[in-house]
């Protein structure tokens, strides 16, 4: 949510909560952590904007209450805050590791870098595997895909930091003000993120680390220490719409990409619709109730 305006459909959130809860039960692992979010205001102007726009139809679904200033003694909340609920975060590393282990044990995973020279686009075969369809889900490396490198993917690098706050053993809410601070437990918190549209390496940058530290100083009223940092690259798109659909010249080759910084949130919603379409193309109108890559195929 930005400037007290919903950034995405509530349907995405509902679908994500349902799907990750369902997968957690299937894989016997708790990936999804539902927590209320404290949106700290950085000025009286921002506070007034939120209070005014709270009158917008449907905003009560997100904003549960406004909290008086100085309600959180360990935070710089001199301009007050709002509580957002439902909210939460996914333990992405645990989710991916557990999923990979599941696919491997059930012989659904070929763990290697895809070699396009071994792919037969007519037979839809790769090595000894033959399929009805192949769907490429490669993140920002889509630019290296000979079938979809024409799509306008504009990667964005992000850096996140893990910090330890000795005076906050386990703050039970997500904190947001310019960056997010996620509670991991045992005094540890994840802080993110940065946006870099030039450098696509996994190397940390002085600029990115300084940005995060400055934001932390604006939020916390207590001391902290940096435990570690990592960087990654998001598959973002200029029009902020996903890159999902079939190749214009081969209906058996598809792509699922471009979810950007909201992949965890929007992935379950879009993958559900795309999967239904792949299983039964006749449901296209109902299943693909969003813009596909056909927006880039005006002459198909």
C-alpha positions in Angstrom: 0.0 0.0 0.0 1.4 3.4 -1.0 0.2 6.8 0.1 -2.9 5.1 1.6 -3.9 3.8 -1.8 -4.1 0.0 -2.4 -1.2 -1.0 -4.7 -2.7 -4.3 -5.7 -6.0 -6.1 -5.7 -7.1 -7.7 -2.4 -7.7 -10.8 -4.4 -4.0 -11.3 -4.6 -3.6 -11.3 -0.9 -6.5 -13.7 -0.3 -5.1 -16.1 -2.9 -1.6 -15.9 -1.5 -2.6 -16.5 2.1 -4.8 -19.5 1.1 -2.1 -21.0 -1.2 0.9 -20.7 1.1 -1.2 -22.0 4.0 -2.2 -25.0 1.9 1.4 -25.7 0.8 2.6 -25.4 4.3 0.3 -28.2 5.3 1.3 -30.3 2.3 5.0 -29.9 3.0 4.7 -29.9 6.8 6.5 -26.5 7.1 5.3 -23.1 8.2 6.4 -20.6 5.5 3.8 -17.9 5.9 4.0 -15.6 8.9 0.9 -13.4 9.3 1.7 -10.2 11.2 0.1 -6.9 11.5 2.0 -4.0 9.9 2.9 -0.7 11.6 3.0 2.1 9.0 5.0 4.9 10.7 4.2 8.3 9.4 7.2 10.6 8.6 5.3 13.9 9.0 2.0 15.4 10.0 1.3 15.9 6.3 1.6 12.2 5.6 -0.6 11.5 8.7 -3.3 13.8 7.5 -3.2 12.3 4.0 -3.8 8.8 5.4 -6.6 10.0 7.7 -8.2 11.8 4.8 -7.9 8.9 2.3 -9.1 6.4 4.9 -12.5 7.6 4.0 -12.0 6.0 0.5 -14.4 3.2 -0.1 -12.9 -0.1 1.0 -9.9 1.2 2.9 -11.3 -0.3 6.1 -10.3 -3.7 4.7 -6.6 -2.7 5.1 -6.4 -0.1 7.9 -7.6 -1.4 11.2 -6.8 1.6 13.3 -4.7 4.7 13.7 -2.3 4.8 16.7 -1.3 7.8 18.7 2.2 9.2 18.5 4.9 7.8 20.8 2.9 4.5 21.3 6.0 2.4 20.4 8.8 3.5 22.8 11.5 1.7 20.7 10.5 3.3 17.5 10.6 6.9 16.2 6.8 7.3 15.9 6.5 11.0 16.9 4.1 11.5 14.0 1.9 8.5 14.9 1.1 5.4 12.8 -1.5 3.2 11.3 -2.0 -0.6 11.8 -2.4 -2.6 8.5 -4.1 -6.0 8.7 -4.0 -8.5 7.1 -0.3 -8.4 6.4 2.6 -10.8 6.6 5.7 -12.2 4.9 6.9 -15.5 3.4 10.1 -17.2 4.4 11.2 -17.4 0.8 14.5 -19.3 1.4 12.8 -22.0 3.5 9.9 -22.2 1.0 12.2 -22.7 -2.0 14.5 -25.1 -0.2 11.6 -27.3 1.0 9.9 -27.2 -2.4 13.1 -28.1 -4.2 13.6 -31.1 -1.8 10.0 -32.2 -2.4 10.4 -32.1 -6.2 13.7 -33.9 -6.0 12.4 -36.7 -3.8 9.5 -37.2 -6.1 11.7 -37.1 -9.3 10.1 -34.0 -10.6 13.4 -32.0 -10.8 16.3 -32.1 -13.2 18.8 -29.9 -11.4 20.9 -28.3 -14.1 21.2 -25.1 -16.1 18.8 -25.3 -19.1 20.7 -25.9 -22.4 18.7 -24.4 -25.3 20.8 -26.3 -27.8 19.2 -29.5 -26.4 15.6 -28.3 -26.7 13.5 -29.3 -29.7 10.8 -26.6 -30.2 8.8 -28.8 -32.6 8.6 -31.9 -30.4 8.7 -29.9 -27.2 11.4 -32.2 -26.0 14.5 -31.8 -23.8 17.0 -34.6 -23.5 14.8 -37.6 -22.8 11.7 -35.6 -21.7 8.7 -34.9 -24.0 5.9 -32.6 -22.9 2.7 -31.0 -24.2 4.0 -27.5 -23.2 7.1 -25.9 -21.7 6.9 -22.8 -19.5 9.9 -20.7 -18.9 10.1 -19.2 -15.4 13.7 -17.7 -15.3 13.4 -14.5 -13.5 15.6 -11.7 -14.8 17.5 -14.2 -16.9 14.6 -14.1 -19.4 16.8 -11.7 -21.4 19.0 -14.8 -22.3 16.0 -16.8 -23.5 15.9 -16.9 -27.4 12.1 -17.3 -27.4 11.2 -14.4 -25.1 14.2 -12.0 -25.1 12.1 -9.5 -27.0 9.9 -8.8 -24.0 10.6 -5.5 -22.2 12.0 -6.9 -19.0 13.9 -4.2 -17.0 15.6 -5.9 -14.0 16.0 -4.2 -10.7 18.6 -5.2 -8.1 17.7 -5.1 -4.4 19.8 -5.4 -1.3 18.4 -6.6 2.1 20.1 -6.5 5.5 19.8 -8.7 8.6 20.2 -6.8 11.9 20.2 -7.7 15.6 18.3 -5.4 18.0 19.4 -6.3 21.5 16.5 -4.4 23.2 13.8 -6.0 20.9 13.7 -9.7 21.4 10.7 -10.2 19.1 8.6 -7.2 18.1 5.5 -9.0 16.8 4.7 -6.6 13.9 6.2 -5.7 10.6 7.5 -2.1 10.6 7.2 0.1 7.5 8.6 3.6 6.7 10.6 3.8 3.5 11.8 0.3 4.1 10.3 -2.8 5.8 11.6 -4.5 9.0 10.5 -8.1 9.4 10.7 -9.8 12.8 12.6 -13.1 12.6 12.7 -13.9 16.3 15.6 -14.1 18.7 16.4 -10.4 18.3 16.9 -10.7 14.6 15.2 -8.7 11.8 15.3 -8.4 8.0 15.4 -4.9 6.5 14.8 -4.1 2.9 15.0 -3.1 0.2 16.9 -1.0 -2.3 16.2 -0.4 -6.0 19.2 -0.4 -8.4 18.4 -0.5 -12.2 22.0 -0.3 -13.3 24.0 -3.0 -11.5 22.6 -6.5 -11.9 25.4 -8.4 -10.0 24.9 -10.0 -6.6 27.6 -7.8 -5.1 26.6 -5.5 -2.2 27.1 -1.8 -2.8 28.2 1.0 -0.5 25.2 3.1 -1.7 22.7 0.3 -1.0 24.1 -0.4 2.4 24.2 3.2 3.4 20.6 3.7 2.2 19.4 0.9 4.4 21.3 2.1 7.5 20.0 5.6 7.1 16.4 4.3 6.9 16.9 2.1 10.0 18.2 5.2 11.9 15.0 7.0 10.9 12.8 4.2 12.3 14.6 2.8 15.4 15.1 4.7 18.6 17.4 2.0 19.9 20.8 0.6 19.0 21.3 -2.2 16.5 24.1 -4.2 14.8 24.4 -5.5 11.3 24.6 -9.2 11.1 24.7 -9.7 7.3 23.5 -8.5 3.9 22.6 -10.1 0.6 21.6 -8.9 -2.9 19.3 -10.2 -5.6 17.7 -9.1 -8.9 14.0 -8.7 -9.4 12.3 -9.4 -12.9 10.5 -6.1 -13.2 8.6 -4.6 -16.1 8.1 -0.9 -17.0 4.3 -1.2 -17.1 4.3 -3.2 -13.9 2.3 -6.0 -15.5 3.4 -9.6 -15.5 4.9 -11.3 -18.6 2.7 -14.3 -18.8 1.4 -16.2 -21.9 2.2 -18.2 -25.0 4.8 -17.5 -27.7 3.2 -15.8 -30.7 4.5 -18.5 -33.1 4.3 -21.6 -31.0 1.4 -22.2 -28.6 3.3 -25.0 -26.8 6.0 -22.6 -25.5 5.0 -20.2 -22.7 6.5 -17.8 -20.2 5.7 -16.9 -16.6 7.7 -13.9 -15.5 7.8 -10.2 -14.7 6.1 -10.3 -11.2 8.8 -7.9 -10.0 8.9 -6.9 -6.4 5.5 -8.5 -5.6 6.2 -12.0 -6.9 5.4 -13.6 -3.5 2.1 -11.7 -3.3 0.9 -12.1 -6.9 2.4 -15.4 -7.9 -0.4 -17.7 -6.5 -3.1 -15.6 -8.2 -1.5 -15.5 -11.6 -0.1 -19.1 -11.6 -3.6 -20.4 -10.7 -5.2 -18.7 -13.7 -2.4 -19.6 -16.1 -2.4 -23.2 -15.0 -6.2 -23.5 -15.6 -5.7 -22.1 -19.0 -2.8 -24.5 -19.8 -5.0 -27.5 -18.7 -8.0 -26.3 -20.6 -7.4 -23.6 -23.3 -11.1 -23.2 -23.7 -11.2 -21.4 -20.3 -8.9 -18.6 -21.6 -11.4 -15.8 -21.1 -12.1 -16.7 -17.5 -8.7 -18.0 -16.5 -6.6 -15.2 -18.0 -8.5 -12.3 -16.5 -5.4 -10.1 -16.8 -3.2 -8.7 -19.5 -0.9 -11.3 -21.0 2.1 -10.9 -23.3 -0.3 -10.6 -26.1 -0.2 -6.9 -25.5 3.2 -7.1 -27.2 1.9 -9.1 -30.2 -0.3 -6.6 -32.1 0.1 -8.4 -35.4 -0.3 -12.0 -34.3 
